Amino acid sequence: MSEFPATRQSALQRLEEFLAEAPHYAARRNYVLPGHSQVSRLSAAIRHRLITEAEVVEAALGKYPFRVVEKFLQEVLWRGYWKGWLEMHPRVWDHYGVSSSRPAGAGGPEVAAACREVAAGRSPSGLMNHFARELLETGYLHNHARMWWASYWIHHCGLPWELGAQHFFSHLLDADPASNTLGWRWVAGEQTRGKTYLATAQNIGKFCAPELLEQAGGTGLDEQVVARAGRADDPTVDDLSGLPDVPNEVGLLDPERRVALILHDEDLCLETSPVAPLRPAVVWQFVPEPELPRSEPRAQWLELARADAARRAGEHFGSEVRVCRNREEMIQACGAEKIDSVFIMEPFVGPLRDELGDFSAELMRREISLVGLRRKWDSVLLPQASRGFFPFWNKAGRMLAKSGAEGLS
Ligand SMILES: Cc1cc2nc3c(=O)[nH]c(=O)nc-3n(C[C@H](O)[C@H](O)[C@H](O)COP(=O)(O)OP(=O)(O)OC[C@H]3O[C@@H](n4cnc5c(N)ncnc54)[C@H](O)[C@@H]3O)c2cc1C
């Protein structure tokens, strides 16, 4: 499990170790090698914000000039790009229901049976079976292996991308509503009009370690397969909805007001977040039951990360951290604790936000305010994701090259 850091301390340590190799990242990152030491394997820690993108960028730029680590920074910023894009196109999430037990495009029992075979590693391709098992056993796949496997699922096996995305979502330690849904849409040719990703034996032969290929008995890919065309007109991508203006500071607060704070899986480092100055009467760790069951490795990883976050939050705020499994529990606790305001790091589009639903209105009816806050990194960068990645990177990269992550953390 230490392979994929599940505590803040181990994530910071991994970052430090990885940075020694970071100048070689641009040349090596695309190779799929046993052990994956050429990439950071920090994605689960970053996704749940045991460490933040701002910290990763700051540490990289503290050690190297911008151009030496530019490719690494660019990859780190892909995450923010996808997050911002999905925030502005929330219907894409609502429509596909990737984290629900029955996503769009689910199909009949034969489709479900075919998906089960490929997902379990019982397909005609030895290499794809190897990746299928790696995902089930570890909860991680290298980016290139994710692209190959998703392409195999969609274009070679003719299976619906939504079910592949759902499979990833319950197994990846870093399962993220934006990076996962939009990564699958991109491979399927739905995200970028006219662009579809087809895995070929030639590309795999270049980037996959020969010993893996040999062990797996080759790619087993049918080279006659052509990519399926993405839908020309996607009904879920409507006009951009603007990003709501979420504050990134606590602001003036009447010291008499009794405050509760919600700790959740989208931000497991409250002591470095904008809510850090608060002195809450109580901290609730919100851990709702997911609709889509999580794999054992993912559930175990989350348990460790949550325990670490709760311990640090307890120490920082000098307050007990209590687990709440649903909104009703928090509402009852508000009454019992005589809470006036509840603070939360504003969740992004995804299952947690769906779960919270109209929590704000429910609190308001009881004359309790719900205050959402966002990290500066998100407030500044996410609204720039209205077009393609490269216009986004042009702005964000220029900002980082000029002043680093200063002012964004
Ligand atoms: C079909 C598909 C599904 C994916 N699903 C997810 C997902 O659910 N969660 C997730 O975090 N990433 C997802 N990715 C992106 C990417 O594969 C992983 O972030 C990356 O492989 C994680 O490994 P690493 O931490 O070693 O990355 P590194 O190469 O070390 O990169 C550093 C960090 O940059 C970010 N990053 C790198 N590449 C990407 C990318 N293409 N998109 C977004 N962020 C990136 C991650 O936070 C990563 O930890 C998906 C990609 C594809 C093709």
The ligand as a Gaussian input file, in Angstrom:
#p B3LYP/6-31G(d) Opt

LIG

0 1
 C       -9.126000       6.579000     -19.163000
 C       -8.375000       7.368000     -18.138000
 C       -8.877000       7.479000     -16.847000
 C       -8.180000       8.232000     -15.887000
 N       -8.723000       8.338000     -14.616000
 C       -8.085000       9.090000     -13.701000
 C       -8.651000       9.245000     -12.394000
 O       -9.722000       8.746000     -12.078000
 N       -7.944000       9.988000     -11.487000
 C       -6.755000      10.592000     -11.800000
 O       -6.161000      11.241000     -10.933000
 N       -6.227000      10.473000     -13.035000
 C       -6.846000       9.752000     -13.994000
 N       -6.293000       9.633000     -15.242000
 C       -5.083000      10.424000     -15.569000
 C       -3.728000       9.741000     -15.353000
 O       -3.722000       8.485000     -15.949000
 C       -3.343000       9.611000     -13.876000
 O       -3.506000      10.831000     -13.196000
 C       -1.868000       9.188000     -13.739000
 O       -1.635000       8.005000     -14.454000
 C       -1.527000       9.001000     -12.286000
 O       -0.240000       8.466000     -12.119000
 P        0.926000       9.294000     -11.415000
 O        0.454000       9.894000     -10.154000
 O        2.100000       8.396000     -11.347000
 O        1.131000      10.461000     -12.492000
 P        2.377000      11.389000     -12.816000
 O        2.774000      11.130000     -14.227000
 O        3.425000      11.323000     -11.792000
 O        1.694000      12.835000     -12.816000
 C        1.652000      13.673000     -11.652000
 C        0.221000      14.051000     -11.350000
 O       -0.351000      14.798000     -12.410000
 C       -1.743000      14.490000     -12.547000
 N       -1.952000      13.895000     -13.880000
 C       -1.023000      13.298000     -14.650000
 N       -1.557000      12.955000     -15.842000
 C       -2.845000      13.332000     -15.804000
 C       -3.929000      13.267000     -16.735000
 N       -3.795000      12.739000     -17.958000
 N       -5.140000      13.747000     -16.358000
 C       -5.309000      14.304000     -15.132000
 N       -4.309000      14.418000     -14.224000
 C       -3.113000      13.935000     -14.548000
 C       -2.070000      13.480000     -11.445000
 O       -2.550000      14.193000     -10.327000
 C       -0.697000      12.861000     -11.160000
 O       -0.576000      12.344000      -9.878000
 C       -6.970000       8.880000     -16.225000
 C       -6.463000       8.745000     -17.531000
 C       -7.146000       7.994000     -18.474000
 C       -6.584000       7.862000     -19.860000

